[in-house]
Amino acid sequence: GEFKGGSFKSATKAKCPIVPVALIDSFKPFDTNTISPVTVQVHFLKPMYYEEYKDMKTTEIAAEVKRRIEEVIGQYA
């Protein structure tokens, strides 16, 4: 789904780092009709520190986080 800017309001108020997380193949257990093991990759990306996003709107932060996650997912697709 789309990333909503409001989900980043607490991070901006707290001035804390935002750590994007990319999940690779996390959908597979739900799309297959089997109980076979599935390997899911979890990638913790470079944090966005407050200094980097302090002048951005929350919608811009959401777009940047989404872009970074999609970039990593694209490498494994």
N, CA, C and O atoms as a GROMACS GRO file, in nm:
protein
  308
    1GLY      N    1   0.081  -0.119   0.000
    1GLY     CA    2   0.000   0.000   0.000
    1GLY      C    3   0.086   0.125   0.000
    1GLY      O    4   0.208   0.120   0.007
    2GLU      N    5   0.018   0.234  -0.008
    2GLU     CA    6   0.087   0.364  -0.007
    2GLU      C    7   0.138   0.397   0.133
    2GLU      O    8   0.079   0.357   0.233
    3PHE      N    9   0.247   0.469   0.139
    3PHE     CA   10   0.300   0.517   0.265
    3PHE      C   11   0.227   0.647   0.299
    3PHE      O   12   0.215   0.736   0.214
    4LYS      N   13   0.180   0.658   0.420
    4LYS     CA   14   0.108   0.778   0.463
    4LYS      C   15   0.203   0.868   0.542
    4LYS      O   16   0.279   0.820   0.627
    5GLY      N   17   0.199   0.997   0.512
    5GLY     CA   18   0.286   1.092   0.580
    5GLY      C   19   0.263   1.097   0.730
    5GLY      O   20   0.356   1.118   0.806
    6GLY      N   21   0.138   1.077   0.772
    6GLY     CA   22   0.105   1.084   0.914
    6GLY      C   23   0.179   0.983   0.999
    6GLY      O   24   0.199   1.005   1.119
    7SER      N   25   0.219   0.873   0.939
    7SER     CA   26   0.290   0.771   1.016
    7SER      C   27   0.430   0.816   1.058
    7SER      O   28   0.494   0.750   1.139
    8PHE      N   29   0.476   0.926   1.003
    8PHE     CA   30   0.609   0.977   1.037
    8PHE      C   31   0.605   1.097   1.132
    8PHE      O   32   0.709   1.151   1.168
    9LYS      N   33   0.486   1.138   1.172
    9LYS     CA   34   0.474   1.255   1.260
    9LYS      C   35   0.541   1.232   1.395
    9LYS      O   36   0.607   1.322   1.447
   10SER      N   37   0.525   1.114   1.452
   10SER     CA   38   0.586   1.088   1.582
   10SER      C   39   0.738   1.094   1.575
   10SER      O   40   0.804   1.142   1.667
   11ALA      N   41   0.795   1.046   1.465
   11ALA     CA   42   0.941   1.050   1.448
   11ALA      C   43   0.989   1.194   1.437
   11ALA      O   44   1.093   1.230   1.493
   12THR      N   45   0.914   1.278   1.364
   12THR     CA   46   0.956   1.417   1.349
   12THR      C   47   0.944   1.492   1.480
   12THR      O   48   1.028   1.576   1.512
   13LYS      N   49   0.841   1.463   1.557
   13LYS     CA   50   0.824   1.531   1.687
   13LYS      C   51   0.932   1.487   1.785
   13LYS      O   52   0.980   1.568   1.865
   14ALA      N   53   0.969   1.360   1.780
   14ALA     CA   54   1.071   1.307   1.871
   14ALA      C   55   1.212   1.334   1.820
   14ALA      O   56   1.309   1.316   1.894
   15LYS      N   57   1.224   1.379   1.694
   15LYS     CA   58   1.354   1.407   1.631
   15LYS      C   59   1.445   1.284   1.634
   15LYS      O   60   1.566   1.294   1.653
   16CYS      N   61   1.384   1.167   1.614
   16CYS     CA   62   1.461   1.043   1.620
   16CYS      C   63   1.490   0.992   1.479
   16CYS      O   64   1.426   1.033   1.383
   17PRO      N   65   1.587   0.902   1.467
   17PRO     CA   66   1.619   0.844   1.336
   17PRO      C   67   1.503   0.757   1.285
   17PRO      O   68   1.430   0.696   1.363
   18ILE      N   69   1.489   0.754   1.155
   18ILE     CA   70   1.392   0.666   1.089
   18ILE      C   71   1.472   0.558   1.019
   18ILE      O   72   1.557   0.588   0.935
   19VAL      N   73   1.445   0.433   1.053
   19VAL     CA   74   1.518   0.321   0.994
   19VAL      C   75   1.425   0.246   0.898
   19VAL      O   76   1.338   0.171   0.943
   20PRO      N   77   1.442   0.265   0.768
   20PRO     CA   78   1.360   0.190   0.672
   20PRO      C   79   1.396   0.042   0.676
   20PRO      O   80   1.512   0.005   0.693
   21VAL      N   81   1.296  -0.043   0.659
   21VAL     CA   82   1.316  -0.188   0.660
   21VAL      C   83   1.254  -0.245   0.533
   21VAL      O   84   1.136  -0.221   0.505
   22ALA      N   85   1.332  -0.320   0.457
   22ALA     CA   86   1.283  -0.385   0.336
   22ALA      C   87   1.268  -0.534   0.363
   22ALA      O   88   1.361  -0.600   0.408
   23LEU      N   89   1.149  -0.586   0.335
   23LEU     CA   90   1.122  -0.728   0.350
   23LEU      C   91   1.116  -0.791   0.212
   23LEU      O   92   1.038  -0.748   0.127
   24ILE      N   93   1.197  -0.892   0.191
   24ILE     CA   94   1.204  -0.960   0.062
   24ILE      C   95   1.137  -1.098   0.077
   24ILE      O   96   1.173  -1.176   0.165
   25ASP      N   97   1.040  -1.125  -0.008
   25ASP     CA   98   0.968  -1.252  -0.012
   25ASP      C   99   0.881  -1.278   0.110
   25ASP      O  100   0.847  -1.393   0.137
   26SER      N  101   0.845  -1.176   0.183
   26SER     CA  102   0.760  -1.196   0.302
   26SER      C  103   0.618  -1.236   0.264
   26SER      O  104   0.543  -1.286   0.349
   27PHE      N  105   0.578  -1.214   0.140
   27PHE     CA  106   0.444  -1.249   0.094
   27PHE      C  107   0.429  -1.398   0.060
   27PHE      O  108   0.318  -1.449   0.056
   28LYS      N  109   0.540  -1.466   0.037
   28LYS     CA  110   0.535  -1.604  -0.012
   28LYS      C  111   0.458  -1.701   0.078
   28LYS      O  112   0.385  -1.785   0.026
   29PRO      N  113   0.472  -1.693   0.210
   29PRO     CA  114   0.395  -1.788   0.291
   29PRO      C  115   0.244  -1.773   0.273
   29PRO      O  116   0.170  -1.869   0.293
   30PHE      N  117   0.200  -1.657   0.236
   30PHE     CA  118   0.056  -1.633   0.220
   30PHE      C  119   0.007  -1.665   0.078
   30PHE      O  120  -0.111  -1.691   0.058
   31ASP      N  121   0.098  -1.663  -0.019
   31ASP     CA  122   0.060  -1.686  -0.159
   31ASP      C  123   0.070  -1.832  -0.201
   31ASP      O  124   0.015  -1.871  -0.304
   32THR      N  125   0.138  -1.913  -0.122
   32THR     CA  126   0.152  -2.054  -0.159
   32THR      C  127   0.058  -2.137  -0.074
   32THR      O  128   0.026  -2.102   0.039
   33ASN      N  129   0.016  -2.247  -0.130
   33ASN     CA  130  -0.077  -2.336  -0.059
   33ASN      C  131   0.001  -2.454  -0.003
   33ASN      O  132  -0.033  -2.570  -0.030
   34THR      N  133   0.105  -2.426   0.073
   34THR     CA  134   0.192  -2.531   0.126
   34THR      C  135   0.249  -2.486   0.260
   34THR      O  136   0.243  -2.368   0.296
   35ILE      N  137   0.303  -2.580   0.333
   35ILE     CA  138   0.366  -2.545   0.461
   35ILE      C  139   0.518  -2.557   0.452
   35ILE      O  140   0.587  -2.567   0.553
   36SER      N  141   0.569  -2.555   0.330
   36SER     CA  142   0.714  -2.563   0.308
   36SER      C  143   0.782  -2.441   0.367
   36SER      O  144   0.724  -2.332   0.370
   37PRO      N  145   0.905  -2.458   0.415
   37PRO     CA  146   0.980  -2.343   0.467
   37PRO      C  147   1.005  -2.240   0.357
   37PRO      O  148   1.024  -2.275   0.240
   38VAL      N  149   1.004  -2.115   0.395
   38VAL     CA  150   1.030  -2.005   0.303
   38VAL      C  151   1.138  -1.917   0.364
   38VAL      O  152   1.135  -1.887   0.483
   39THR      N  153   1.234  -1.878   0.282
   39THR     CA  154   1.338  -1.786   0.328
   39THR      C  155   1.292  -1.644   0.302
   39THR      O  156   1.262  -1.605   0.189
   40VAL      N  157   1.287  -1.566   0.410
   40VAL     CA  158   1.248  -1.425   0.401
   40VAL      C  159   1.370  -1.343   0.443
   40VAL      O  160   1.434  -1.371   0.544
   41GLN      N  161   1.400  -1.241   0.363
   41GLN     CA  162   1.513  -1.154   0.395
   41GLN      C  163   1.461  -1.025   0.459
   41GLN      O  164   1.361  -0.968   0.416
   42VAL      N  165   1.530  -0.981   0.564
   42VAL     CA  166   1.499  -0.855   0.629
   42VAL      C  167   1.622  -0.766   0.616
   42VAL      O  168   1.730  -0.800   0.665
   43HIS      N  169   1.605  -0.652   0.550
   43HIS     CA  170   1.717  -0.558   0.529
   43HIS      C  171   1.688  -0.430   0.606
   43HIS      O  172   1.592  -0.359   0.577
   44PHE      N  173   1.773  -0.400   0.705
   44PHE     CA  174   1.764  -0.273   0.777
   44PHE      C  175   1.850  -0.174   0.700
   44PHE      O  176   1.971  -0.192   0.688
   45LEU      N  177   1.788  -0.069   0.649
   45LEU     CA  178   1.858   0.027   0.565
   45LEU      C  179   1.921   0.137   0.649
   45LEU      O  180   1.897   0.148   0.769
   46LYS      N  181   2.001   0.218   0.583
   46LYS     CA  182   2.069   0.330   0.648
   46LYS      C  183   1.965   0.423   0.712
   46LYS      O  184   1.868   0.461   0.647
   47PRO      N  185   1.984   0.458   0.838
   47PRO     CA  186   1.886   0.546   0.904
   47PRO      C  187   1.882   0.686   0.842
   47PRO      O  188   1.983   0.737   0.792
   48MET      N  189   1.765   0.744   0.847
   48MET     CA  190   1.750   0.886   0.812
   48MET      C  191   1.751   0.963   0.944
   48MET      O  192   1.660   0.949   1.025
   49TYR      N  193   1.854   1.042   0.965
   49TYR     CA  194   1.864   1.118   1.089
   49TYR      C  195   1.785   1.248   1.078
   49TYR      O  196   1.757   1.296   0.968
   50TYR      N  197   1.749   1.303   1.193
   50TYR     CA  198   1.665   1.422   1.198
   50TYR      C  199   1.722   1.535   1.113
   50TYR      O  200   1.646   1.606   1.047
   51GLU      N  201   1.853   1.552   1.115
   51GLU     CA  202   1.915   1.659   1.037
   51GLU      C  203   1.885   1.646   0.888
   51GLU      O  204   1.877   1.745   0.816
   52GLU      N  205   1.867   1.523   0.843
   52GLU     CA  206   1.841   1.496   0.702
   52GLU      C  207   1.696   1.526   0.663
   52GLU      O  208   1.670   1.569   0.551
   53TYR      N  209   1.602   1.502   0.756
   53TYR     CA  210   1.461   1.517   0.719
   53TYR      C  211   1.389   1.633   0.789
   53TYR      O  212   1.268   1.649   0.771
   54LYS      N  213   1.461   1.712   0.868
   54LYS     CA  214   1.396   1.817   0.947
   54LYS      C  215   1.324   1.923   0.863
   54LYS      O  216   1.227   1.982   0.911
   55ASP      N  217   1.366   1.947   0.741
   55ASP     CA  218   1.303   2.048   0.657
   55ASP      C  219   1.204   1.988   0.557
   55ASP      O  220   1.151   2.058   0.471
   56MET      N  221   1.179   1.858   0.569
   56MET     CA  222   1.088   1.790   0.477
   56MET      C  223   0.948   1.780   0.539
   56MET      O  224   0.934   1.773   0.661
   57LYS      N  225   0.847   1.780   0.454
   57LYS     CA  226   0.710   1.752   0.499
   57LYS      C  227   0.700   1.602   0.522
   57LYS      O  228   0.778   1.524   0.467
   58THR      N  229   0.603   1.562   0.604
   58THR     CA  230   0.590   1.418   0.633
   58THR      C  231   0.559   1.338   0.507
   58THR      O  232   0.600   1.223   0.495
   59THR      N  233   0.488   1.397   0.413
   59THR     CA  234   0.461   1.326   0.288
   59THR      C  235   0.589   1.307   0.206
   59THR      O  236   0.605   1.206   0.138
   60GLU      N  237   0.680   1.403   0.215
   60GLU     CA  238   0.809   1.391   0.146
   60GLU      C  239   0.896   1.284   0.213
   60GLU      O  240   0.967   1.210   0.146
   61ILE      N  241   0.889   1.278   0.346
   61ILE     CA  242   0.963   1.175   0.420
   61ILE      C  243   0.912   1.037   0.379
   61ILE      O  244   0.990   0.946   0.352
   62ALA      N  245   0.779   1.023   0.374
   62ALA     CA  246   0.718   0.896   0.334
   62ALA      C  247   0.764   0.855   0.194
   62ALA      O  248   0.795   0.738   0.171
   63ALA      N  249   0.767   0.949   0.103
   63ALA     CA  250   0.808   0.920  -0.034
   63ALA      C  251   0.955   0.877  -0.040
   63ALA      O  252   0.990   0.786  -0.115
   64GLU      N  253   1.040   0.941   0.040
   64GLU     CA  254   1.182   0.906   0.041
   64GLU      C  255   1.204   0.768   0.102
   64GLU      O  256   1.284   0.689   0.050
   65VAL      N  257   1.136   0.738   0.211
   65VAL     CA  258   1.148   0.606   0.274
   65VAL      C  259   1.101   0.499   0.177
   65VAL      O  260   1.166   0.395   0.162
   66LYS      N  261   0.990   0.523   0.111
   66LYS     CA  262   0.937   0.427   0.014
   66LYS      C  263   1.036   0.407  -0.100
   66LYS      O  264   1.057   0.294  -0.144
   67ARG      N  265   1.096   0.514  -0.149
   67ARG     CA  266   1.193   0.505  -0.258
   67ARG      C  267   1.312   0.418  -0.218
   67ARG      O  268   1.356   0.333  -0.295
   68ARG      N  269   1.362   0.439  -0.097
   68ARG     CA  270   1.477   0.361  -0.050
   68ARG      C  271   1.444   0.213  -0.037
   68ARG      O  272   1.524   0.127  -0.074
   69ILE      N  273   1.325   0.183   0.014
   69ILE     CA  274   1.284   0.044   0.029
   69ILE      C  275   1.265  -0.020  -0.107
   69ILE      O  276   1.310  -0.133  -0.129
   70GLU      N  277   1.199   0.050  -0.199
   70GLU     CA  278   1.177  -0.004  -0.332
   70GLU      C  279   1.308  -0.029  -0.407
   70GLU      O  280   1.319  -0.123  -0.485
   71GLU      N  281   1.407   0.056  -0.382
   71GLU     CA  282   1.539   0.039  -0.444
   71GLU      C  283   1.600  -0.094  -0.403
   71GLU      O  284   1.653  -0.167  -0.487
   72VAL      N  285   1.593  -0.126  -0.275
   72VAL     CA  286   1.650  -0.252  -0.225
   72VAL      C  287   1.569  -0.370  -0.276
   72VAL      O  288   1.627  -0.470  -0.318
   73ILE      N  289   1.438  -0.360  -0.272
   73ILE     CA  290   1.354  -0.469  -0.320
   73ILE      C  291   1.381  -0.496  -0.468
   73ILE      O  292   1.382  -0.611  -0.512
   74GLY      N  293   1.401  -0.390  -0.544
   74GLY     CA  294   1.430  -0.402  -0.688
   74GLY      C  295   1.558  -0.478  -0.715
   74GLY      O  296   1.570  -0.542  -0.820
   75GLN      N  297   1.653  -0.474  -0.624
   75GLN     CA  298   1.780  -0.546  -0.642
   75GLN      C  299   1.761  -0.696  -0.629
   75GLN      O  300   1.842  -0.774  -0.681
   76TYR      N  301   1.655  -0.739  -0.561
   76TYR     CA  302   1.632  -0.882  -0.537
   76TYR      C  303   1.514  -0.937  -0.614
   76TYR      O  304   1.481  -1.055  -0.600
   77ALA      N  305   1.450  -0.855  -0.694
   77ALA     CA  306   1.332  -0.902  -0.769
   77ALA      C  307   1.371  -0.979  -0.893
   77ALA      O  308   1.285  -1.025  -0.967
   0.00000   0.00000   0.00000
